[in-house]
Amino acid sequence: MDDPTELTPFELVGGEAVVRAISKAFYDNMETLEPALAQLHPLDADGRITRETRDRFALFFIGWLGGPQEYMARHGHPRLRMRHARVPIDTGMRDAWMRCIRLAMDAHPMPAEVRTFLDERLAHVADFLRNVPE
């Protein structure tokens, strides 16, 4: 970001409230539409993905989009590949994850150029985390 007046993706999607709403919808979608993916996460007594997991992702997503770096302050560098290494991620899991996040973003309108940017970047990250050869 060379221009200090340039808005971040975090600001362009609507800030913290919108990013948290997308994060919530993402995990709700996972539980409803992709139960195999949901089962890879810590679950609470009701069988839902834990609040801690949801909150941690929201903080990560806020920072990743250029918002406050609270995730880094609390948890350090995300080290996404290391943190996901214990989970076998194949093309099917990658695609399930992408379906959940895209559906969550569909429910929160944003400028088309921001959505295109997020679709591309999130697809890149999801593919980067694949660790099962096909």
Residue pairs with C-beta under 8 A, 6 or more apart in sequence:
1 8
1 66
8 65
8 66
8 67
9 65
9 66
9 114
9 117
9 118
10 16
10 19
10 62
10 65
10 66
10 67
11 66
11 67
12 110
12 111
12 114
13 19
13 22
13 65
13 108
13 110
13 114
13 118
14 108
14 110
15 67
16 62
16 67
16 68
18 108
18 110
19 58
19 61
19 62
19 65
19 67
20 58
20 62
21 107
21 108
22 61
22 101
22 104
22 105
22 107
22 108
23 54
23 57
23 58
23 61
23 104
24 54
24 58
24 104
25 103
25 104
25 107
25 108
26 57
26 100
26 101
26 104
27 38
27 49
27 53
27 54
27 57
27 100
28 104
29 99
29 100
29 103
29 104
30 37
30 38
30 41
30 49
30 96
30 97
30 100
31 38
31 48
31 49
33 99
33 100
33 103
34 96
34 97
34 99
34 100
36 93
36 96
37 93
37 96
37 97
37 100
38 49
40 87
40 93
41 49
41 50
41 53
42 49
42 50
42 52
42 53
43 49
43 50
44 50
44 51
56 71
56 75
59 70
59 71
59 74
59 75
60 71
60 78
62 68
62 70
62 71
63 69
63 70
63 71
63 72
64 78
71 78
72 78
80 125
80 128
80 129
81 128
81 129
81 131
84 129
84 131
85 131
87 93
87 131
88 131
88 132
89 129
89 130
89 131
89 132
90 130
90 132
90 134
91 130
91 134
93 130
94 126
94 127
94 129
94 130
97 126
98 122
98 123
98 126
101 122
102 119
102 122
105 115
105 118
105 119
110 118
